[in-house]
């Protein structure tokens, strides 16, 4: 592969799509793994579904915190790549991997030491808590592998190479599902581990591919080479931390708020809790479209600003937003139309099916707003403006979701009201991000580089 920076695209729409579609497929694969995990344990009952839902939430919390580093890495690598500072891009990628590995190691400690205490935070019954704890423990054992995979894929995408991470994710997802199924039901000589087997088998399969991913990179097979040095550049590391810290805090707020939201749902019983978990798994197939456009927008914005093309950056955001809105709106209609069929495919419990359908309707209404959040948030982060998305997230998820949900719970409103507050959350975030985009202040963010 060539190690030169990309040239300015002739068609902005085409360039957005070239970057977006492999990322969308990657996110769909990631979502499919979660979907299959739920489908596997659905045969074991509602309790197992609730346990895996809890385990996935803890995994997403760790991933979300690491995402703060990946956001900063995307902004810095894309800008260096756009400015044709290839060695600087390689230095940033190396620093981001080292920092993320250290952070993942620290995050894995409480997961390995006290998985039952973590599962207990969700307020579930004893059986579900124990199953969730076993799922969480095995995830924690492979946290470092997940961090390396995320950061190496992020670095390559920031240079415009979105195909290589996709291939490795295809292999990773395949092994994840195969090993999860084998250990869940004890196929052949393997032990039947149930919920724990899904976590152990899936994580082990993914870790094998991560090792192969690192070997290929270390041997110089990608356009972004490894720096291969023990010492980190202080300016680069400091800039990563400065840009990434607001995103880490933002994701921390999101995940803590989600934990609180899950705890609120747990007060309505296992049925409501399982319905939310299944609903999130189903609508994630549509939501990842927005994530894909967000990552593509962040990459393009960083590269265009690095090349000094301010207006091209603005144009890329506008085009990406239109494409994201169109795609997510169409998919939300399809999800709503087939809501009951999808819910019944996942589980046979009538109460769970009914609540899952209502949840899908609510999230379908919010998806155009989510398209704004993902795309415009990606644009700001790609420019290095990570503080404003933090502000928007705080007001959306705390003021728009958590406080109303707590109020409705105290007033003993039905669970339908709890699901409905999500629309207010996304409306607040979309409004704030649109305002920031139109102000153009995000174009003036400075990022230090070392030539």
Helices and strands as residue ranges (DSSP letters): H 12-42, H 46-82, H 86-113, H 115-120, H 126-141, H 143-158, H 163-185, H 195-218, H 234-266, H 270-306, H 310-337, H 339-346, H 350-382, H 386-394, I 395-402, H 403-410, H 415-439, G 441-444
